Amino acid sequence: MAERSKNYCYFYIAGFKYWDGLFVQSKLKVGQKLRLVPELDNPFDPHAIAIYRKKTKLGFVPRKLNEGLAQLLYFGHGEIFETYVAEVNLDGDPWERVAVSIRVKDAR
């Protein structure tokens, strides 16, 4: 039987310690849904994609992974993705505390 979704990318949240992730890290659970929000006006990266838990900005998709994903989101294809907390390590270095999995939904 086929999987219901396929992994697109897996990464640690970039900038986690600089945004509000540290304030909500104890509430993050593996499998929890997250939201991707393109930041077209980001002065540091035109392909920046912020990651949110509810209204809390956790950080960003790493720059090395964001260009293709940003284009898909910009052109309205965000509904094909599911974004989840994949790993939480509260004792890890701040840049390796929370891993994210972005999966492509199976539309069959």
N, C-alpha and C positions, 0 to 999 in steps of 0.2 A: 504494500500500500504506500502511496506517495505521501510525503510530508505535507502538512497544511501550509507551510511557508518555508522559504529558503533563506539561509543567512546571506545578507548582502555585505555587512561589515561588522566587526567587533573591535572595540577600542576603549581606552580609558578616556574619561571626559577631560578635555583640554581646559585649563584655567579654572579647574574645580575650586582651588583654594582662594581664588580672587573674586569669585562671585558669591552666591548665597548657599552653595552646596554644603559648606561646613556647618551651617546653621540647621540644616534639615537632614544631615547624613544619617542620624539615628532612626529617622522615619523611612528611609529608603529600604525597600525589600526586593529581593530577587523576583523577577516576573512582573514588577510594577510597571505600568505603562508610562511612557514619557512622550513629550511632544517636541517636534522639530520646528523651529521658526527661522526662516531665512532672514538675515540682516543685510538687506541690500545697501543700506547707508553706513555700514560699518567702515570707519576710516582706515582700519588696519588690514582688512581682508574683504574684498568685494564678493567673495563666495562664502562668507561666514554663515554658519548655521548654529543658532543657539539651541540649547537643550533645556526644556522646562519640565518640572514636576509641578503640576497644577499651575500656580502663578509664580513659582519660584524658579529663577534662572540658576541653573546648576553650572553652566559653562558652555563649551562648544564642541562640535565635531572637530577632530584634529584637522589642521590645514591640509595635510598630505592626503586626506580622504574626502575633502568637502567639495571640490570643483564639480565633478560629475553629478553628485547628489544635489548640489545647489541648483544646477540647471534643470534637473527633473522636478524639483520642488517649484522653481520659478515658473515653469511651463504647466503647472497644475497637476502634476502626477504624484503628489504627496500621498494620495489615498492608497497607493500600491504598497506603502511601507507600514510596518508595525515596529515601534521602537520600545524597547524594554530595558530595565535594569537587569544586567546579566551577572554581576558580581558586586558584592559589597565587602570591603575589608577596612574596617574602622581603625585598625592598628597599622595600616600600611602608610607609605609616604603619601602626602596629600595629592600628588599627581597620579597615584595608582589606587585610590580609595574606591572608586566606582567605575565599573566597566559597563558598557552599553552594547546591546545587540540590535542592529537594524535588520529587519527581515522583510523579504518581498512576499506579499500575500499571494497565496495560490488562488487564482480566480476561476479555477475549473469547477 
